[in-house]
Amino acid sequence: MQQPDYQGHGIFNLMASIRHAFGAGHEASPAAECALIDASELREVRHVMLIVIDGMGVAQLEDHCPDGALAAARRGTLSSVFPSTTASAITTFMSADAPLRHGLTGWHMWFRELGVVGAPLPFHVRGSRDDLGHWGIDAASLFNTRSLFAQLHRESYIIHPANLAGSAYTRAHAGKARLKKYRNLAGMLKHLAHIAKGTRHSYSYAYWPQLDALSHVHGAHSRECAEHLLELDEAIADLARKLRGTGTLLLVCADHGFVDTRPQTRILLERHPDLARTLLLPLCGEPRTVYCYVRAGADEDFSAYIAEHLQHACEVHHSADLLANGYLGLGQQHPEIHSRVGSHVLLMKDHYCLVDRLPGEPGPFRQVGVHGGMSEAELRVPLISFGP
């Protein structure tokens, strides 16, 4: 088991460098700048562009594209956050805060304020098609996160897929950024090339989700992922050539990596009814980092069951210990952080994951590639740069 790095070699620190470079560095903050790229380097260029490729861990890059343009331009390796998953890591990219402060702790979260388990990215209630927005819930108020784009003192852009650009999550984090929609890879890169033609200093954030989607379905080391990563490598290299002479620093990073499961490593809670009876709420977090809300008085039964039946597959921790030991970051805490990580956390070992299923949810769980855990493969992501 690894621990996320928030001291200089993490995506959190990359965003600290960007925040400090573009006008928000005067705020009191425990954030150290990134050891691979600091604010002074960023200030020297006209345009800074960050492409985040969802799911592109170092292991996938080295496996599928070791001799490509992305590998050749790699500055080094950064750590994801806890848990190593999109909801938590992308919020760090969009807020420049660690999960301890931004409070989005996984795909499924217990929103104590509403009394429901929800999914913050699609903004719906778990086990139903109820959109929290249809309840009159304002995402910005519920999340209570900060937007990096509201703090920057330069023109900024968010380049998102068309189906995500208008989402409650995006709107809650967009701040003052101009939102650009795209429908394919060419469209995303076209937006970046156009922005680079401008004379005003800018910061652009572009998000690409397809590699993550393919990894879930086929596995991170599948032929489908290899082909797509080669396509990305060629397309981004072509963009880098077009950006020469525009005063643009193009950065490429990722939110997390992957491990691949097998049928025998996918543990279903329904097959462990004695464990399920110790829980007050459905499982939250991620299949690889599982937040358990253990019923009052059931601590001993919960821990004993894990020790007897699941010790080979997971480590059990008190959530308060992980918070105290800095797994979710340093400094100021989100006011709901304790309610959003359960009483206990199961950190899954090797290729294991643990899932449950609620009435109304499709099943069974069939994802091949999974993430959210504390393995090296899930935590380590590349930092790549082209130009200026």
C-alpha positions as CSV (number, residue, x, y, z in Angstrom):
1,M,0.0,0.0,0.0
2,Q,1.2,3.5,-0.9
3,Q,0.2,6.9,0.5
4,P,-0.6,9.9,-1.7
5,D,2.1,12.6,-1.9
6,Y,0.9,16.1,-1.0
7,Q,4.4,17.5,-0.3
8,G,5.6,18.3,-3.8
9,H,5.2,15.3,-6.0
10,G,1.4,15.1,-6.3
11,I,-1.3,16.4,-8.7
12,F,-2.3,18.5,-5.7
13,N,1.1,20.2,-5.9
14,L,0.8,20.7,-9.6
15,M,-2.4,22.7,-9.0
16,A,-0.7,24.6,-6.2
17,S,1.9,25.8,-8.8
18,I,-0.8,26.9,-11.1
19,R,-2.7,28.7,-8.4
20,H,0.4,30.5,-7.1
21,A,1.5,31.4,-10.7
22,F,-1.7,33.1,-11.7
23,G,-2.7,35.3,-8.9
24,A,-4.0,33.3,-6.0
25,G,-0.7,32.6,-4.3
26,H,-1.2,35.4,-1.8
27,E,-3.7,33.2,0.1
28,A,-2.5,31.4,3.2
29,S,-2.1,27.8,2.2
30,P,-0.1,24.7,3.3
31,A,0.3,23.7,-0.3
32,A,3.8,23.1,-1.6
33,E,4.5,23.8,-5.2
34,C,5.2,21.0,-7.6
35,A,8.7,19.7,-7.5
36,L,8.6,19.1,-11.3
37,I,7.3,22.5,-12.3
38,D,7.0,25.6,-10.1
39,A,5.0,28.9,-10.4
40,S,7.9,30.9,-11.8
41,E,8.2,28.7,-14.9
42,L,4.5,28.9,-15.5
43,R,4.5,32.8,-15.2
44,E,7.0,33.0,-18.1
45,V,4.6,31.8,-20.8
46,R,1.6,33.3,-22.5
47,H,-0.7,30.2,-22.5
48,V,-0.7,27.3,-20.0
49,M,-2.8,24.4,-21.1
50,L,-3.4,21.3,-19.1
51,I,-4.9,18.2,-20.7
52,V,-6.1,15.6,-18.1
53,I,-6.4,12.1,-19.6
54,D,-8.7,10.2,-17.3
55,G,-7.1,6.9,-16.3
56,M,-3.7,7.3,-17.9
57,G,-1.5,5.9,-15.2
58,V,2.3,5.5,-15.7
59,A,1.9,1.8,-16.0
60,Q,-0.4,2.1,-19.0
61,L,1.8,4.6,-20.7
62,E,4.9,2.4,-20.2
63,D,3.0,-0.6,-21.4
64,H,1.3,0.7,-24.4
65,C,3.3,3.6,-25.6
66,P,6.9,3.5,-24.2
67,D,8.5,5.0,-27.3
68,G,5.8,7.6,-28.1
69,A,5.8,11.4,-27.9
70,L,4.1,11.4,-24.5
71,A,6.8,9.2,-23.0
72,A,9.6,11.2,-24.6
73,A,8.1,14.5,-23.1
74,R,7.5,13.1,-19.6
75,R,9.0,15.2,-16.9
76,G,8.4,12.7,-14.1
77,T,5.8,11.0,-12.0
78,L,3.2,12.5,-9.7
79,S,0.9,11.0,-7.2
80,S,-2.9,11.0,-7.3
81,V,-5.0,11.8,-4.3
82,F,-7.0,9.6,-1.8
83,P,-8.9,7.8,-3.1
84,S,-7.3,7.6,-6.5
85,T,-10.5,8.2,-8.4
86,T,-12.1,10.7,-10.8
87,A,-14.5,12.3,-8.3
88,S,-11.7,13.1,-5.9
89,A,-8.8,13.8,-8.3
90,I,-10.7,15.8,-10.9
91,T,-12.1,18.0,-8.1
92,T,-8.5,18.6,-7.1
93,F,-7.7,19.7,-10.6
94,M,-10.7,22.0,-10.6
95,S,-10.3,23.4,-7.1
96,A,-6.6,23.1,-6.4
97,D,-7.6,21.6,-3.0
98,A,-6.9,18.2,-1.6
99,P,-9.8,15.9,-0.8
100,L,-9.5,16.9,2.9
101,R,-10.7,20.3,2.0
102,H,-12.8,19.9,-1.1
103,G,-14.7,17.0,0.5
104,L,-15.6,14.9,-2.6
105,T,-14.4,11.5,-1.4
106,G,-15.5,9.0,-4.1
107,W,-18.0,7.9,-6.7
108,H,-20.6,7.2,-4.0
109,M,-20.9,9.5,-1.0
110,W,-23.1,9.7,2.0
111,F,-24.6,13.2,2.0
112,R,-25.5,13.5,5.6
113,E,-27.2,16.9,4.9
114,L,-29.7,15.2,2.6
115,G,-29.9,11.7,4.2
116,V,-29.0,10.0,1.0
117,V,-26.1,8.2,-0.7
118,G,-25.4,10.0,-4.0
119,A,-23.0,10.2,-6.8
120,P,-21.5,13.7,-7.1
121,L,-20.4,13.5,-10.7
122,P,-23.7,12.6,-12.3
123,F,-25.4,14.3,-9.3
124,H,-28.0,11.7,-8.7
125,V,-29.3,9.5,-5.9
126,R,-27.8,6.0,-5.7
127,G,-30.1,3.3,-6.7
128,S,-32.5,5.5,-8.6
129,R,-32.6,7.9,-11.5
130,D,-33.5,10.8,-9.3
131,D,-31.4,13.9,-10.2
132,L,-30.6,15.8,-7.1
133,G,-31.1,19.0,-9.1
134,H,-34.8,17.9,-9.6
135,W,-35.1,18.0,-5.8
136,G,-34.1,21.7,-5.9
137,I,-30.6,20.9,-4.6
138,D,-27.9,23.4,-5.7
139,A,-24.6,21.5,-6.4
140,A,-22.4,24.4,-5.4
141,S,-24.0,24.7,-2.0
142,L,-24.1,20.9,-1.4
143,F,-20.5,20.3,-2.5
144,N,-19.2,23.5,-0.7
145,T,-16.0,23.4,-2.7
146,R,-13.8,26.2,-4.1
147,S,-13.3,26.8,-7.8
148,L,-9.8,27.4,-8.9
149,F,-11.1,29.3,-11.9
150,A,-12.8,31.8,-9.6
151,Q,-9.4,32.6,-8.1
152,L,-7.2,33.0,-11.2
153,H,-6.3,36.5,-12.4
154,R,-6.0,35.5,-16.0
155,E,-8.4,34.4,-18.7
156,S,-9.3,30.8,-18.2
157,Y,-11.1,28.0,-20.2
158,I,-12.7,24.6,-19.4
159,I,-12.8,22.3,-22.4
160,H,-15.3,19.5,-21.7
161,P,-17.2,16.8,-23.6
162,A,-20.6,18.1,-24.7
163,N,-22.4,15.6,-22.4
164,L,-20.5,16.9,-19.4
165,A,-20.2,20.6,-20.1
166,G,-23.5,21.6,-18.7
167,S,-23.6,19.2,-15.8
168,A,-24.3,20.3,-12.2
169,Y,-20.8,19.3,-11.2
170,T,-19.1,21.3,-14.0
171,R,-21.2,24.4,-13.3
172,A,-20.4,24.2,-9.6
173,H,-16.6,24.3,-10.3
174,A,-16.5,26.5,-13.4
175,G,-16.0,29.8,-11.6
176,K,-15.2,32.6,-14.2
177,A,-13.9,30.1,-16.8
178,R,-15.3,30.1,-20.3
179,L,-16.8,26.8,-21.2
180,K,-16.0,25.1,-24.5
181,K,-17.8,21.9,-25.6
182,Y,-16.5,19.2,-27.9
183,R,-17.8,16.0,-29.4
184,N,-14.6,14.2,-30.3
185,L,-10.8,14.3,-29.8
186,A,-10.3,16.5,-32.8
187,G,-12.8,19.0,-31.4
188,M,-11.0,19.2,-28.0
189,L,-7.6,19.8,-29.6
190,K,-9.1,22.3,-32.1
191,H,-10.3,24.4,-29.1
192,L,-6.8,24.4,-27.6
193,A,-5.2,25.4,-30.9
194,H,-7.6,28.3,-31.3
195,I,-7.0,29.6,-27.8
196,A,-3.3,29.6,-28.4
197,K,-3.8,32.1,-31.3
198,G,-5.0,34.7,-28.8
199,T,-2.7,37.4,-27.4
200,R,-4.1,37.5,-23.9
201,H,-2.5,35.3,-21.3
202,S,-4.6,32.3,-20.5
203,Y,-5.0,29.1,-18.6
204,S,-6.9,26.2,-20.2
205,Y,-8.1,22.9,-18.6
206,A,-9.2,20.1,-21.0
207,Y,-10.6,16.8,-19.9
208,W,-10.6,13.6,-22.0
209,P,-12.6,10.6,-20.6
210,Q,-12.4,7.8,-23.2
211,L,-9.3,5.9,-22.0
212,D,-11.0,5.5,-18.6
213,A,-14.2,4.2,-20.2
214,L,-12.3,1.7,-22.3
215,S,-10.2,0.5,-19.3
216,H,-13.3,-0.2,-17.2
217,V,-14.9,-2.3,-20.0
218,H,-11.8,-4.1,-21.5
219,G,-9.1,-3.7,-18.9
220,A,-6.3,-1.1,-18.7
221,H,-3.8,-3.3,-20.5
222,S,-6.2,-4.4,-23.3
223,R,-5.7,-4.0,-27.0
224,E,-8.5,-1.4,-27.1
225,C,-6.7,0.8,-24.6
226,A,-3.4,0.3,-26.4
227,E,-4.9,1.5,-29.7
228,H,-6.6,4.4,-28.1
229,L,-3.5,5.6,-26.2
230,L,-1.5,5.4,-29.5
231,E,-4.2,7.6,-31.1
232,L,-3.9,10.1,-28.2
233,D,-0.1,10.1,-28.5
234,E,-0.2,11.0,-32.2
235,A,-2.9,13.6,-31.8
236,I,-1.3,15.4,-28.9
237,A,2.1,15.4,-30.6
238,D,0.4,17.0,-33.6
239,L,-1.1,19.6,-31.4
240,A,2.3,20.3,-29.8
241,R,3.7,21.0,-33.2
242,K,0.9,23.4,-34.0
243,L,1.5,25.3,-30.7
244,R,5.2,26.0,-31.4
245,G,5.8,29.7,-31.6
246,T,2.7,30.7,-29.7
247,G,4.2,31.0,-26.3
248,T,2.3,27.9,-25.0
249,L,3.3,25.4,-22.4
250,L,1.2,22.3,-22.9
251,L,1.0,20.0,-19.9
252,V,-0.5,16.5,-20.0
253,C,-1.4,14.6,-16.8
254,A,-4.0,12.1,-15.4
255,D,-6.2,11.7,-12.4
256,H,-5.3,8.0,-11.6
257,G,-4.1,4.7,-13.0
258,F,-5.8,1.3,-13.0
259,V,-5.6,-2.3,-11.9
260,D,-7.4,-5.1,-13.7
261,T,-9.7,-7.4,-11.8
262,R,-10.7,-11.0,-12.5
263,P,-14.0,-12.7,-11.7
264,Q,-12.5,-14.4,-8.6
265,T,-11.2,-11.0,-7.2
266,R,-14.6,-9.3,-7.4
267,I,-16.1,-9.7,-4.0
268,L,-19.9,-9.3,-3.7
269,L,-21.3,-8.1,-0.4
270,E,-24.4,-10.1,-0.9
271,R,-22.3,-13.2,-0.5
272,H,-21.3,-12.0,2.9
273,P,-24.6,-11.4,4.7
274,D,-23.1,-11.5,8.2
275,L,-20.8,-8.6,7.2
276,A,-23.7,-6.7,5.6
277,R,-25.7,-6.9,8.8
278,T,-23.0,-4.9,10.6
279,L,-23.5,-2.0,8.3
280,L,-25.9,0.9,8.7
281,L,-25.6,2.3,5.1
282,P,-24.7,0.9,1.6
283,L,-21.1,0.8,0.8
284,C,-19.7,4.2,-0.2
285,G,-16.5,5.4,-1.9
286,E,-15.0,3.1,-4.5
287,P,-14.7,-0.7,-5.1
288,R,-11.0,-0.4,-4.2
289,T,-11.4,2.1,-1.3
290,V,-14.6,1.2,0.6
291,Y,-16.2,3.5,3.2
292,C,-18.1,1.4,5.7
293,Y,-20.7,2.9,8.1
294,V,-20.6,0.3,10.9
295,R,-23.7,0.2,13.2
296,A,-23.2,1.3,16.8
297,G,-22.1,-1.7,18.8
298,A,-21.1,-3.8,15.8
299,D,-17.4,-2.8,15.6
300,E,-16.2,-6.1,17.0
301,D,-18.4,-8.2,14.7
302,F,-17.3,-6.2,11.7
303,S,-13.6,-6.4,12.5
304,A,-13.8,-10.1,13.4
305,Y,-15.6,-10.9,10.1
306,I,-12.9,-9.1,8.0
307,A,-10.1,-10.8,9.9
308,E,-11.6,-14.3,9.5
309,H,-13.0,-14.1,5.9
310,L,-11.5,-11.1,4.0
311,Q,-8.0,-10.5,5.4
312,H,-6.5,-11.8,2.2
313,A,-8.3,-9.2,0.2
314,C,-8.2,-6.0,2.3
315,E,-6.8,-4.0,5.1
316,V,-9.2,-2.4,7.6
317,H,-8.6,1.1,9.0
318,H,-10.5,3.5,11.2
319,S,-11.4,6.4,9.0
320,A,-10.3,8.9,11.6
321,D,-6.8,7.4,11.5
322,L,-6.5,7.9,7.8
323,L,-7.6,11.5,8.2
324,A,-5.1,12.1,11.0
325,N,-2.3,10.5,9.0
326,G,-2.7,12.8,6.1
327,Y,-4.1,10.4,3.5
328,L,-6.7,12.9,2.3
329,G,-4.3,15.9,2.5
330,L,-3.2,18.6,4.9
331,G,-4.5,21.7,6.4
332,Q,-8.1,23.0,6.5
333,Q,-10.9,20.3,6.6
334,H,-14.2,20.3,4.7
335,P,-16.9,20.7,7.4
336,E,-18.5,17.3,6.3
337,I,-15.3,15.3,5.7
338,H,-15.8,13.0,8.7
339,S,-19.4,12.1,7.6
340,R,-18.2,11.4,4.1
341,V,-15.6,8.7,4.9
342,G,-17.5,6.3,7.1
343,S,-16.4,4.8,10.4
344,H,-14.0,2.3,8.7
345,V,-12.2,2.1,5.4
346,L,-11.3,-1.1,3.6
347,L,-8.2,-0.7,1.4
348,M,-8.4,-3.5,-1.1
349,K,-5.2,-5.5,-1.8
350,D,-3.7,-6.8,-5.1
351,H,-6.6,-7.0,-7.7
352,Y,-9.5,-7.3,-5.2
353,C,-12.5,-5.1,-5.1
354,L,-15.7,-5.1,-3.0
355,V,-19.1,-4.1,-4.3
356,D,-22.7,-4.1,-3.3
357,R,-25.9,-3.7,-5.3
358,L,-29.0,-1.8,-4.4
359,P,-32.5,-2.4,-5.7
360,G,-32.8,-0.5,-9.0
361,E,-29.1,-0.8,-9.9
362,P,-28.0,-3.0,-12.8
363,G,-25.9,-6.0,-12.0
364,P,-23.8,-7.9,-11.6
365,F,-20.6,-5.8,-11.4
366,R,-18.5,-6.5,-14.5
367,Q,-15.9,-3.8,-14.6
368,V,-12.5,-5.3,-15.6
369,G,-10.4,-2.2,-14.9
370,V,-10.9,-0.5,-11.5
371,H,-9.2,2.3,-9.6
372,G,-9.5,4.2,-6.3
373,G,-7.0,2.1,-4.3
374,M,-3.6,2.7,-2.9
375,S,-1.5,0.6,-5.2
376,E,1.4,2.0,-7.1
377,A,-0.4,1.3,-10.4
378,E,-3.4,3.4,-9.3
379,L,-1.5,6.3,-7.7
380,R,1.3,7.0,-10.2
381,V,0.5,9.3,-13.1
382,P,2.8,11.0,-15.5
383,L,3.5,14.7,-15.9
384,I,4.3,15.5,-19.5
385,S,5.2,18.9,-21.0
386,F,5.7,20.3,-24.5
387,G,7.1,23.7,-25.2
388,P,6.8,26.6,-24.9
